[in-house]
Amino acid sequence: ADWGWENPEEHARYLQYPQWLKDNGIVTKAHVLIYPGWGFMPARVKQFENNPTALWNAMESHIREKLAAVKQFGFVSWDVTNETRDLRDLPKVFGSEEVYVRLYKLAHQIDPKPILFLNENTILTQGGKTESQQAEFERMIRYLIARGAPLQGIGMQAHFGENLTSPEDIWRTVDRFAKFGLPIQITEFDLPIQDKQAQADYTRD
């Protein structure tokens, strides 16, 4: 998709947002360096689906360009990659998930200051019935750590719907991942339900 960094208008807007946040003293996290699926990557790189060397060079160039361009804003953290459970195109090209380890090491080498997160969806949502998603997320975290990736934080999206997860189940899920000793962030929070009072109460809780 060409709606992102490589689109000139979007590129300009992306640089305006963190500048405004910096000017107003708001600490900022950045999302996301590399999506692992073709549908979220620039259309031009699809030509490299059978050429891992060329694809890696394109990704490395992108990461170096992006991190250099935004270093002035002092982002405190980055989602290096996102939704690795469902978006599996990168491991198919490179033959293994080792490509993620390389991405984390590269980002940390270029700019060691931001905390590097792995972000994932449907860990906290769906009424808490996400055991399989949690297990896969835990597996990926263990994989990265075991191979020396500088993974420094865990991000959990929170796109809630009508089937709300109880606070107790959220607590249990967060506790499950606390064993890694890494910061945990609830990311991308929204709650588009019809009951406005329930929406307010749940957000407060």
C-alpha positions in Angstrom: 0.0 0.0 0.0 1.3 3.4 -0.8 -0.7 5.4 1.7 2.3 5.7 4.1 5.8 7.0 4.4 6.5 6.9 0.6 3.5 9.0 -0.3 4.7 12.6 -0.3 1.6 14.2 1.2 1.3 11.6 3.9 5.1 11.8 4.6 4.7 15.6 5.2 1.8 15.0 7.5 3.6 12.4 9.5 6.4 14.8 10.2 3.9 17.5 11.2 2.3 15.4 13.9 5.4 14.6 16.0 6.5 18.2 15.6 3.3 19.5 17.2 3.5 16.9 19.9 7.1 17.9 20.7 6.2 21.6 20.7 3.5 20.9 23.2 5.6 18.8 25.5 3.9 15.4 24.8 6.0 12.3 25.1 5.5 10.3 21.9 5.7 6.6 20.9 6.1 5.7 17.2 4.3 3.0 15.2 5.5 1.1 13.1 8.8 0.5 11.4 8.0 -2.5 9.3 4.7 -4.3 8.7 5.4 -8.0 7.8 2.6 -8.2 5.2 2.5 -7.1 1.6 -0.8 -5.4 2.1 0.8 -2.9 4.4 4.1 -2.4 2.6 4.9 -0.2 -0.4 3.7 -1.8 -3.6 7.1 -1.5 -5.2 8.7 -4.0 -2.8 6.3 -6.9 -3.8 8.7 -7.4 -6.8 11.2 -8.7 -4.3 9.1 -11.6 -3.0 11.5 -14.1 -4.5 14.6 -12.0 -3.8 15.3 -11.8 0.0 18.6 -9.9 -0.5 16.9 -7.1 -2.5 13.9 -7.0 0.0 16.3 -6.8 3.0 18.2 -3.9 1.3 14.9 -2.1 0.7 13.8 -2.5 4.3 17.1 -1.5 5.7 17.2 1.6 3.5 13.6 2.4 4.7 14.5 2.0 8.3 17.6 4.1 8.1 15.8 6.8 6.3 12.8 6.9 8.7 14.9 6.8 11.9 17.2 9.5 10.6 14.2 11.7 9.7 12.4 11.4 13.0 15.3 11.3 15.4 14.8 15.0 16.0 11.5 14.3 17.8 13.0 12.1 20.5 10.5 9.3 20.3 10.7 7.3 23.5 9.7 4.0 21.9 9.0 2.3 18.6 6.9 -0.6 17.5 9.5 -2.3 15.3 6.9 -4.7 13.8 3.3 -5.5 14.3 0.8 -8.3 14.0 3.3 -11.1 13.2 0.7 -13.7 14.0 -1.5 -12.9 11.0 0.9 -11.2 8.7 3.5 -13.8 7.6 4.9 -12.7 4.3 8.3 -11.7 5.6 9.2 -15.1 7.1 8.0 -16.7 3.8 10.5 -14.7 1.8 13.4 -15.1 4.2 12.7 -18.7 5.1 12.4 -18.1 8.9 11.4 -15.6 11.5 15.1 -14.7 12.0 14.3 -11.7 9.8 12.5 -10.1 12.8 15.7 -10.5 14.9 17.6 -8.7 12.3 15.1 -5.9 12.2 15.3 -5.3 15.9 19.1 -5.4 15.9 19.2 -3.0 13.0 16.8 -0.5 14.6 18.7 -0.6 17.9 22.0 -0.2 16.1 20.8 2.9 14.3 19.2 4.6 17.3 19.7 2.8 20.7 17.6 5.3 22.7 14.0 4.3 21.9 12.5 1.3 23.6 11.7 -1.3 21.0 8.3 -3.0 21.2 6.6 -5.9 19.5 2.9 -5.1 19.0 0.0 -7.5 18.5 -3.8 -7.5 18.2 -6.6 -9.5 19.9 -4.7 -10.3 23.0 -7.0 -8.4 25.4 -10.2 -8.3 23.4 -12.9 -10.8 22.3 -14.2 -11.1 25.9 -10.9 -12.6 27.0 -11.3 -15.7 24.9 -7.9 -15.4 23.2 -5.8 -18.2 24.6 -4.5 -19.3 21.2 -3.6 -15.7 20.3 -1.8 -15.3 23.7 0.1 -18.5 23.2 1.4 -17.4 19.8 2.3 -14.0 21.1 4.2 -15.5 24.0 6.0 -17.9 21.5 7.1 -15.0 19.4 8.4 -13.0 22.4 10.4 -16.0 23.6 11.7 -16.6 20.1 13.0 -13.0 19.8 14.5 -13.0 23.3 16.2 -16.4 22.8 17.9 -15.1 19.6 19.3 -11.9 21.1 16.8 -9.5 19.6 16.8 -6.2 21.7 13.1 -6.6 22.4 12.4 -4.1 25.2 8.6 -3.8 25.4 5.3 -5.6 24.8 2.5 -3.8 23.1 -1.1 -5.1 23.1 -3.7 -3.5 20.9 -7.1 -2.8 22.6 -9.8 -2.5 19.9 -12.7 -3.5 22.0 -16.2 -4.3 20.7 -19.5 -5.2 22.3 -18.0 -8.4 23.8 -16.1 -6.6 26.5 -13.3 -8.4 28.4 -13.7 -8.3 32.1 -11.1 -6.3 34.1 -10.2 -9.5 35.9 -9.4 -11.2 32.6 -7.4 -8.3 31.4 -5.4 -8.4 34.6 -4.7 -12.1 34.3 -3.5 -11.6 30.7 -1.2 -8.8 31.6 0.1 -10.8 34.5 0.8 -13.7 32.1 3.2 -11.5 30.1 4.7 -9.7 33.1 7.0 -12.7 33.6 9.2 -11.3 30.8 10.1 -8.3 32.9 9.4 -5.9 30.0 7.2 -2.8 30.0 3.7 -3.6 28.8 1.6 -1.0 26.9 -2.0 -1.1 26.0 -2.0 0.3 22.5 -4.5 1.5 19.9 -7.3 1.8 22.5 -10.8 2.4 21.2 -14.3 1.3 22.3 -17.0 2.0 19.6 -20.0 0.6 21.4 -23.5 2.0 21.4 -24.0 2.2 25.2 -22.2 5.5 26.0 -22.4 5.0 29.8 -20.8 1.6 29.5 -18.2 3.1 27.2 -17.4 5.7 29.7 -17.4 3.3 32.7 -15.2 0.7 30.9 -12.7 3.3 29.7 -12.5 4.6 33.3 -12.0 1.1 34.7 
